[in-house]
């Protein structure tokens, strides 16, 4: 499995909710009192490893069974102690909820890996043939033309001021482009070639599995 995007929670690790799931790897960056050692060890899965400072020793603890652990000191260290849990108005500490562990199922992971492998294969083929990768088509933004009339005061009268030749030329160019755009839109565009889909459809697989690999898109 690849590393997933990390999720961060602000809170005291000594106030983790009792129904929280266990972890494969835990590191504590503050000094843990001996009284809280078992609390930290319970957060480990079987086979998991916990690294934390206890009594001025950076200690590695591996959970070998439901009720068995192996410990060894790594090196002498000096850490500030863990902040003790604070209590709310009811006199009880607030529990810290951790994000759920959402792991994709094996079928979904296999689909992602197959599509990625085929996509990399297509990119390698295109590079070998010297074919540049096509960028996604950009939508044409409709040009909004605004005519600005300018006026000058002559005595007590407002007289329209004609636009200069450069502005007239620019307006003519805009008009020509707008006249071309409807004509261009009438031309039938060829649908973009989906090389990944073509590769999937050529695989010696059942049609139902091919549909799954293409996310059931027509």
C-alpha positions as CSV (number, residue, x, y, z in Angstrom):
1,X,0.0,0.0,0.0
2,X,1.1,3.6,-0.6
3,X,1.0,6.2,2.2
4,X,-2.3,7.9,2.4
5,X,-2.8,11.6,3.0
6,X,-2.2,12.3,6.7
7,X,-5.0,13.5,8.9
8,X,-4.2,15.7,11.9
9,X,-6.1,16.1,15.2
10,X,-5.4,18.6,17.9
11,X,-5.8,17.3,21.4
12,X,-4.1,15.5,24.3
13,X,-3.0,12.0,23.5
14,X,-3.9,11.0,27.1
15,X,-7.5,11.8,26.4
16,X,-8.1,9.6,23.3
17,X,-11.5,8.0,23.2
18,X,-11.7,4.5,24.5
19,X,-13.4,3.2,21.3
20,X,-10.5,4.5,19.1
21,X,-8.9,2.0,16.7
22,X,-5.3,0.8,17.2
23,X,-2.2,1.7,15.2
24,X,0.8,0.0,13.5
25,X,3.2,2.8,14.4
26,X,3.1,5.4,17.2
27,X,5.7,8.0,18.1
28,X,5.4,10.2,21.1
29,X,7.5,13.4,21.2
30,X,7.1,14.2,24.9
31,X,8.2,12.5,28.1
32,X,5.7,9.8,29.2
33,X,5.3,9.1,32.9
34,X,5.6,5.5,34.0
35,X,1.9,5.6,35.1
36,X,0.9,6.2,31.5
37,X,3.1,3.5,29.9
38,X,0.3,0.9,29.7
39,X,-2.2,3.4,28.4
40,X,0.1,4.2,25.4
41,X,0.9,0.5,24.8
42,X,-2.8,-0.4,24.5
43,X,-3.0,1.9,21.4
44,X,-0.8,-0.6,19.5
45,X,-1.9,-3.3,17.2
46,X,-0.3,-6.7,17.6
47,X,3.0,-6.4,15.7
48,X,2.9,-2.6,16.0
49,X,5.8,-0.5,17.3
50,X,5.7,2.4,19.8
51,X,8.6,4.8,20.3
52,X,8.4,7.2,23.2
53,X,10.6,8.6,25.9
54,X,10.2,7.1,29.4
55,X,12.4,8.0,32.4
56,X,14.9,9.8,30.2
57,X,15.3,6.9,27.8
58,X,14.0,6.8,24.2
59,X,12.2,3.4,24.3
60,X,11.0,1.1,21.5
61,X,8.1,-1.1,22.4
62,X,6.7,-3.9,20.1
63,X,3.4,-5.6,20.8
64,X,4.0,-9.3,20.3
65,X,0.6,-10.5,21.5
66,X,-2.7,-9.4,23.1
67,X,-1.0,-9.1,26.5
68,X,2.7,-9.3,25.7
69,X,5.2,-6.6,24.7
70,X,9.0,-6.4,24.0
71,X,10.9,-3.2,25.1
72,X,14.4,-2.0,24.5
73,X,16.1,1.3,25.2
74,X,17.5,3.2,22.2
75,X,19.4,6.1,23.7
76,X,19.4,8.5,26.6
77,X,17.3,11.6,25.9
78,X,15.7,14.6,27.7
79,X,12.2,15.5,26.7
80,X,9.6,17.9,28.3
81,X,6.9,15.9,30.0
82,X,3.4,15.3,28.5
83,X,0.8,17.8,29.4
84,X,-1.6,16.3,31.9
85,X,-5.3,16.0,30.8
86,X,-7.4,19.0,31.6
87,X,-10.9,18.7,33.0
88,X,-14.1,20.3,31.8
89,X,-16.9,21.9,33.8
90,X,-18.2,18.5,34.8
91,X,-14.9,17.5,36.3
92,X,-14.2,14.9,33.6
93,X,-11.6,15.2,30.8
94,X,-12.8,15.8,27.3
95,X,-12.1,12.8,25.1
96,X,-10.3,13.2,21.8
97,X,-11.9,11.6,18.8
98,X,-9.5,10.2,16.1
99,X,-10.4,10.1,12.4
100,X,-11.8,6.7,11.2
101,X,-9.5,4.4,9.3
102,X,-11.0,4.2,5.8
103,X,-9.0,1.7,3.7
104,X,-10.1,0.9,0.1
105,X,-11.0,-2.7,-0.6
106,X,-8.7,-4.9,-2.6
107,X,-11.0,-4.8,-5.7
108,X,-10.9,-1.0,-5.8
109,X,-7.1,-0.9,-5.2
110,X,-6.6,-3.5,-8.1
111,X,-8.6,-1.3,-10.5
112,X,-6.6,1.8,-9.6
113,X,-3.3,-0.1,-10.1
114,X,-4.4,-1.6,-13.4
115,X,-5.5,1.7,-14.8
116,X,-2.2,3.4,-13.6
117,X,-0.1,0.6,-15.2
118,X,-1.9,0.9,-18.5
119,X,-1.7,4.7,-18.4
120,X,2.1,4.6,-17.8
121,X,2.4,2.0,-20.7
122,X,0.5,4.4,-23.0
123,X,2.7,7.3,-22.0
124,X,5.9,5.3,-22.7
125,X,4.6,4.3,-26.1
126,X,3.8,7.9,-27.0
127,X,7.2,9.1,-25.9
128,X,8.9,6.3,-27.9
129,X,7.0,7.4,-31.0
130,X,7.7,11.1,-30.4
131,X,4.0,11.9,-30.0
132,X,3.4,14.8,-27.6
133,X,0.8,14.3,-25.0
134,X,-2.4,16.2,-25.8
135,X,-3.4,18.9,-23.3
136,X,-7.1,18.9,-22.3
137,X,-9.1,21.2,-24.6
138,X,-9.8,24.7,-23.3
139,X,-13.2,26.2,-23.5
140,X,-13.4,29.4,-25.5
141,X,-14.5,32.3,-23.4
142,X,-17.1,34.5,-25.1
143,X,-15.6,37.9,-25.7
144,X,-17.7,40.7,-24.2
145,X,-17.4,43.9,-26.1
146,X,-18.2,47.1,-24.4
147,X,-18.5,50.4,-26.4
148,X,-17.4,53.4,-24.4
149,X,-18.5,56.8,-25.6
150,X,-16.4,59.7,-24.6
151,X,-17.6,63.3,-24.4
152,X,-15.8,66.7,-24.0
153,X,-17.0,70.0,-22.8
154,X,-17.0,72.8,-25.3
155,X,-18.4,75.8,-23.6
156,X,-21.7,74.7,-22.1
157,X,-22.3,71.8,-24.4
158,X,-21.3,68.1,-24.4
159,X,-19.9,67.0,-27.7
160,X,-19.1,63.3,-28.5
161,X,-15.5,62.6,-28.9
162,X,-14.7,60.0,-31.7
163,X,-12.6,57.0,-30.7
164,X,-9.0,57.0,-32.1
165,X,-8.0,54.8,-35.0
166,X,-6.4,52.1,-32.8
167,X,-9.6,51.6,-30.8
168,X,-11.6,51.5,-34.0
169,X,-9.3,48.9,-35.4
170,X,-9.5,46.8,-32.2
171,X,-13.3,46.9,-32.3
172,X,-13.2,45.7,-35.9
173,X,-10.9,42.8,-35.0
174,X,-13.3,41.8,-32.2
175,X,-16.2,41.9,-34.5
176,X,-14.4,39.6,-37.0
177,X,-13.5,37.1,-34.3
178,X,-17.1,37.0,-33.1
179,X,-18.3,36.4,-36.6
180,X,-15.9,33.5,-37.0
181,X,-16.8,31.8,-33.7
182,X,-20.3,30.7,-34.7
183,X,-18.9,29.3,-38.0
184,X,-16.3,27.4,-36.1
185,X,-18.8,26.0,-33.7
186,X,-20.8,24.5,-36.5
187,X,-17.8,22.3,-37.6
188,X,-18.1,18.8,-36.1
189,X,-15.2,18.1,-33.8
190,X,-13.8,14.7,-33.6
191,X,-14.2,13.1,-30.2
192,X,-10.9,12.8,-28.3
193,X,-9.3,9.5,-28.5
194,X,-9.4,7.6,-25.2
195,X,-6.3,5.4,-25.4
196,X,-6.7,4.1,-21.9
197,X,-10.2,2.9,-22.7
198,X,-9.1,1.2,-25.9
199,X,-6.3,-0.6,-24.0
200,X,-8.8,-1.8,-21.4
201,X,-11.3,-3.0,-24.0
202,X,-8.6,-5.1,-25.7
203,X,-7.7,-7.0,-22.5
204,X,-8.7,-10.7,-22.4
205,X,-11.2,-10.1,-19.6
206,X,-15.0,-10.6,-19.1
207,X,-17.1,-7.7,-20.2
208,X,-18.3,-7.1,-16.7
209,X,-14.7,-6.6,-15.5
210,X,-13.9,-4.3,-18.4
211,X,-16.9,-2.2,-17.4
212,X,-15.7,-2.1,-13.8
213,X,-12.2,-0.9,-15.0
214,X,-13.8,1.9,-17.0
215,X,-16.1,2.9,-14.0
216,X,-19.1,1.7,-16.0
217,X,-18.8,4.7,-18.4
218,X,-20.0,4.4,-21.9
